[in-house]
Amino acid sequence: MAKGSGGNAAPLQTFTDQNVLDAFFRLEVVTEAEAPVRKLYLRTYELADADARIWQARPESEWPLLASITPNQILMRPIHVNPHAQRYLSPKNGRFTTVIYMAEVGTELPNDAAKATSLIEMHLPWKVFDSPDRGLGLHGDLDQVWQGLSRVPNATTLVVSRNPDQYTDDRVISVGEEELDKLRRGFNRVRTNGRKLIRQSQQGLVHDGVLNRIDPERFPRTVRVAAPLVEVRREGSRQAANRERIERRSNVQTVRRQLDELVTEAPRELMMLHAEIERVTLAKMIEAFREKLAGKLTESVWQTFFEMNKFVLSMAFARPVELAHTQFHAKGSTLTGSGAQIGDFLFKERGQALAIVEIKTPETILLRAKAYRGQEVFGPNSDLSGAVTQVLFQQNELKQRWVHHRHDTPGLQQSGADVIKCVVVAGTLPTDPIQLRSFEVFRNACKDVDIVTFDELLAKLEFLDKHLNPEPEQDLF
């Protein structure tokens, strides 16, 4: 037990069954081989009183190293992190005790654990890796991948990169990020088709075993046109060579035809393929947005998310827009120069209009907690009114220095300062009807600033996704 400065034993911190499920990290800043490294450690627990269900944290010296972050990679040591499970702290991806994701993280590495976990989540491919609070490593949907790769003798390290080359060298296996994502989507299709096959088979048994016997004329027996399961056999070397030769020829033919021929010969298939790509991309964007809304992230993390997903912010506008600049200096001598009044995003619309977008967080409080002179009127919170004032100042500074900005920024030569719209993205809609009314009254009175909430952006994306994905036709069986 730790000793205090007075010599008395300091009480150990205790945790409940629920507490130990909340991941807690410690970050260590070190330098290895003259390069900066951030080491992320996970707090672990042991049961101090099984009857009272009281847990204690293990000494920090015993906390496992979960990840090491360098400017060009994220090295993970995946483990099971649920203290209630028998496999607690055991390797998560079998023999692959080290999983490395090769990516340009940047030289500005975080200096605290919260920013480190956010950086890891931001850079790891969606649905390919688990988050730090889930022990990192390959996502659970990809268990078959590391289980299959375990058949390679002596392999203990898995490297994932954007390089499509796949190889094994000594104890290392390298797999392309795109291939893993392709496997993930393939696994999802297999599960969906499997559930559908089971449902149809069960309904067919009811049809033949009950309905056909009750009324054979109305319910004739079904005829099985194909085996319900797929027969799998190993591919021989000659078969593999023949298949690869056919695939290469097919790829050559596709390239030779190119898009002009596809538009003429198979316009419907081409449109369906294009629509499917858009639907998958939109669904991926929506899921990533939902996951981030569930966590309390900083403005800088949201800034990065919107830079990578500009389409989300475009939903705040009625007309088509394109991003002109991020983190621009409205008061500086140039948009990229130093100065006050730094804006988050500068968009340009079709024509000459511009738009300034100021980003806050979903946790931004929109209204004051106490009603003004009664019970029905709630004024704007200082965070919201401050954001509105800030974006108006940016608008004013941009207009005053427009001649310099236009001259120094080639992409804005066709734009003008006559119409500069302002948008503030902050908070979520109040759930209380009285507070919601106050909020609607306030933002509709802001004629020069549009206030949009994070959940409204998500609702627009979901509305678009709903119309791109019509309800499937009902199965006959």
N, C-alpha and C positions, 0 to 999 in steps of 0.2 A: 504494500500500500504506500502511496506517495506521501511524503512528509512535508508539512508546511514550514514556514520560516520560524515559527515558534516552537517547533518540535512536536506539535500535536498531529495526529494522523488526519489527513484531509479526506473527507468522505468521497468515495468513488461515485461517479455518475452512473445512474441506473437507467434502464430502458425497458419499455413494454414490448409485447409481441408485435404491436403495430409500429412502434418507433424503429425497430430494427429493419423494417422493410424500406425505410427512407435512406437512400444512399448518401453517404457523407465522405468527402474526399479531402486529401491534403496534397498540396503541390510543392514540389522541391525544385528550385532553380539551380542548375548546375551547368558546368562547361565540360564537354568531353571532346578530346581531339581538336581543341581550339574552336569548337562549334557549340552554340547554345542548345541546351536540352531542358525540357520541362518534364519532370517525372510525376505522374499522378498516382497517388496511393489511395487505397480504399479502406475505410475503417471497418474492422471485423468485430464480431461479438462472440461471447460464450455465455451459456445459461448458468447463472449464479444460483438461482432457486427455482427448481423445476415445478414445485407445487404452487408457488406464488407467481410463476411465470415472470421472473425478474432476470434481466440480462445485464451484462457488463461489457464495456468495450475492452478489447485486448490492448496491450501497450502498443504505442505507435511504432515501436521497433519491429513489431510482428505484423504490421499491416502489409498486405501484398502489393507489389508494384503492378498496377493495372495497365498503365500505358506510358510510353515515352514519346514525346513530341519533339521533332527536329524540323528545321526549315523545309525538308523535302520528304518527310515520311511520318506516319503514325504507327509506332510499334506497339502491338497489343499482346497481353498475356491473358487470354480469355478464361474466366472462371465462373462457376455458378455462385450467385450472390444472395440467394434466398436462405437466411439462417434457419428456417423451419424445414428445409429439405435435407434429406440424408446426404445428398451429393454436395452440400455446401462447401465452397472453396475448392472443389475438385476441378480439373481441367474441363473446359466447356466444349472444346472441339477435338476431343479424343487425344491422339498422339500429337496433334498440332498445337503444342503449348505456346508457340509464337506465331502470330499472324501479323503481317506487315502490309499496310496500305501505302503504296508509293504515290505521293501527290505533292505538289508545291504548296506548302502551308504558308510560306512567307517568313521573312526574317524577324518580324515583330511578333514574338511569341508572348502569350499571356503570362501574367505574374500572379494570378490567383486561381484557385481551383474552379470557381464558377465560370470564369471566362475560358478556362482550359476545356471544360466539358462542353461548353457552347461551341468552341472552335472545332472540337472533335465531331460533334453532331452535325455541324455545318458542312464539313468536308467529306465525311463518310458517305458513300452512295446510299441512297434511299432503299430500304428493304433488303439491302445486301449485308449490312452489318447491324448488330445491335448497338444501342446507345450505352454510354458508360454506366448508367444506373441499372442496366441489365447485364453487365459483365463483359460488354464488347464481344468481339469475335463474330463469326458468321451468324446471320439471322437464323432463327429456329426453323424457318421454312426451307433452309438450305442444308439441313443436317445430312441429307443423302450425299451432298457434295463431299464433305470432309470424311464421311464414312467410306465413300467409294475411293477417295484419294488415299485412305489409310492402307489400301492394298499395295501401294508403292513401298517397297522395303526401305526402312530406316528414315523415312521422311518425317521430320518433326517441325518444319517451318513452312508456312504457306505465305506466298507473296502475291498480292493482288495489285495490278497496275492498269493504266490505260493502254499499255502496250499489248497488242493482241496476241503476241507470241506466247506459246505455252510450252514449258519445258520442265525437266527435273534435273537437278545438279547436286550431287552429294546428298545432303539432307534437306534440300530446298525444292519445293514445287512452286512454279510460277503460273498463275492463271490470269487471263484478261478480265478486266472489270465488265466489259460488254458481254463476254461469254457467261459470267455469273448471272448477270441481269437477264440474259436470254434463258438460262436454266430456271430462274425464278418464275418468269412468265410461263414457261413450259409446265412447271410443276402446278401452277395455278390452273392452267387449262386442264391438266389431268384430273385434278381434284374436282373441278366443276363438272367435267364430263362423267367422272365416276359417280358423283352424287346423282346426276341426271339418269345414268344408266341404272343405278340401284332403284331409284324411284319408279322408273318405267318398268323394270323387272317385277317389282312388288305389285304395281298396278296390274301388270299382265297376269300375274298369278291369281289375283282376285277376279279378274275378268274371266279367265279360263276355268278356275276352280269353283266359282260361285255363280257369276252372272250367266255364263254359258249353260250351266246345268239348270238354272231357273227358267231361262227363256232362250233356247238355242237359236231361234230364228232372228230375234232382235240382237242377240249378242253372239255372233259366230266366233269360233275359236280363232285366236291370233296365230299367224304363221311367222316363225322365227326366220328372218332372212340372212342373219349373220350371227356368228358365235358371239356371246356377250363379253368374252374376254379375248385379249390379244395374245397370240402365241409368240413367245420370244425365243430366239435361238442366236448363238454366237455367229458372228460374221467372219467368214474365212478370209484369208489374205487376198485370194483371187476376187472374191465378191467385193471386198473393200476397195480394191484397186478399180474394179469396174464401176462401182458406185461413184467414187471420186471423179473418174473420167467423165461420167454422165453429168455430174454436177458442174464440172468445169465447162463442159460444152453448153450446158443450159445457161450458165452465167455469161458466157461469151455471146450467146444469142440474145440474151436480155440487153446487154450493153449495145450490141449492134442495132437493135430495134430502137432503143432510146425512147424518150418521152414522146416525140412526134408520132412514131408508129403506134405507141400505146394509146394515144388520144384517138387515133383513127380506128384502130383494130379492137380495142377493148376499153372504151371510155367509161363504161359502168364499173368495171373492175378497178380501173385506176381511181375513179372517184371514191369507191368503197375503201380502197387502201388508204387514200389520203384522209378520208373521214375517220378511219380506225386509228391512224397515227395521231390525229388531233384529239380524239376521245381519250386515248391512253395517256397522252401528254397532259391533258386537262385533268384527268382523274388523279394522276401523280401529283400535279400541282396542288389540287384541292386537299389531298391527304397530307401533304407536307405542311400546308397552311393550317389545317386542323391541329396537327401535332404541335406546331409552334404556338398556337393560341392556347393550348392546354398548359404551356409552361410560362413562367414569368421571365421573359427575356428582356434584355436591355435595348435601348434605341439603336445602338450600333449593330446589334445582331439583326434587328428588323431592317436597318438600312441595307445591310449586305443581302438579306433575303429578297428585298424588293429590287435591288440591283440585278440579281440573278433571275428574277421573275418579274420583268417589267410589265408583262401582260396583266398581272394582278392590279397594279396601280392604274393601268389604262381603263379599268372598269369604273373608275371614279369620274370618267368623262363621257359626254354624250357623243362627241365627235372623235374621229381617229386622231391619235397623237403619237409622237415619237420622242424618245428621251434625248434631250440636247446636252445635259450636263448633270453631274452629281456633285454634291458638296461645293456649290459655286459660291463665290464671294461677291455679293451684290454691291458692297461698298468699296471693294478693292479697285485698283486701277484696271485689272482684267478679271475675268471670271475665275481664273486659276490663281490669281495673285493673293497676297495677304490682305487682311482687313476684317472688319467686323461684319455683322449681318450675313452669316454663312447659311445658305439655304440647302435643304436636303436634295431636292430634285428640281430641275428646270426642264419642262416639256415644251415642245412646240406643236401647235395644231396645224391642220391643213389651212393654208393661207398664211396670215401674218401673226395670228394670236399666239401668245405665250401663256404658260401656266406654271406657277410656283407651288410645289407640294412640300408641306412640312409634316414630318413623321414623328409621332409620339409612340406610345405603347398601348396595348389593350387594357392595361391596368390604370391608365390615366383617368383620374376622377373628373367627371364632366360637370357635376353640379355640387353646390354647397350642401353640407349635411343638414343644415338648419334652414327651415323655410323663412322667407322674408315677409314679416308682418302678417302672419296668419299661417295657414296650413297648405295652401295651394300654389304658392309662388316660390320657386327655387331658382336662385341666381346661378350664373356660371361659376364654376370653381376657378381659382386663380391659375391653375395649370392650363385650363382651356382658354380663358380670356387672355392669358399671357401668350399662348401659341397663336391666337388670332392677331393680337397686336404685333407679334414678332413677324408674321408673314406679311402683314400690311407694311411694316417698316421695310422689309426686303423688297416689296413691290415699289415703294417710293424711291428707295436708293437705286434700284435697277433702272427706273425711268430717268432719274437725274443723270445717271452715267451711261445712258444707253449708247450714245455716240461712240464712246471709247470701247464698250463691250462689243458692239456690232463690228467695229473696225478690227478688233483683235481676235474675234471668233468667227472663222469662215463659215461655220455651219449655221450661223444666224443672219447671214446677209439678206435673206428673203423675209425675215421676221421684222416685226415692228413693236414699239413700246406703247402704242396707242391702247392696246387691249392686253393687259397682263392679269390673268385670273389667279386666284389664290385658293388653295385647297389645304385643309388640315385633316389628317387622318389620325384619330385618337379615340381611345376608349371603346366601350361597347354600349349599345342602346340600354337605357334604364328599363328595368322590368316593372317598376311601379308606374301605373297609368298616370298618376298626378305628376310625378317627376318627368315622365316621358313627354307630357304635354308642355311642361316648362322648357324642356330641352328643344322640342320642335319649334316652339315659339321663338326661342333665342336664335337658333341657327337659321330659321327662315327670315329673321330680321337682319341677318348679316348679309347684306346685298353684295358685298365685294369679296366674301369668303364663303366657300362651300365647306361644310363640316361633314365628314364622312367617318363612320365608325368601322372598326375592323370586322365586326360580324356582318355589317352590310356588304363589305367587299366579298366576304365568304359567301353570303347569300346570293350575290350576283353570279359568282362562279358556279354555285350549285344549280342555279336556275338555268344557266347555259348548258351545264352537263346534263340536266334532265331532258332538255329538248334535243340534245345530240344523241341521247340514249333512250329511244322509245321503249315502252314496256313490251317484253317478249310475248309471243303468242302462247296461249295456254296449251299444255300438252294434252293429247287425246287420251293418254293412259297415265 
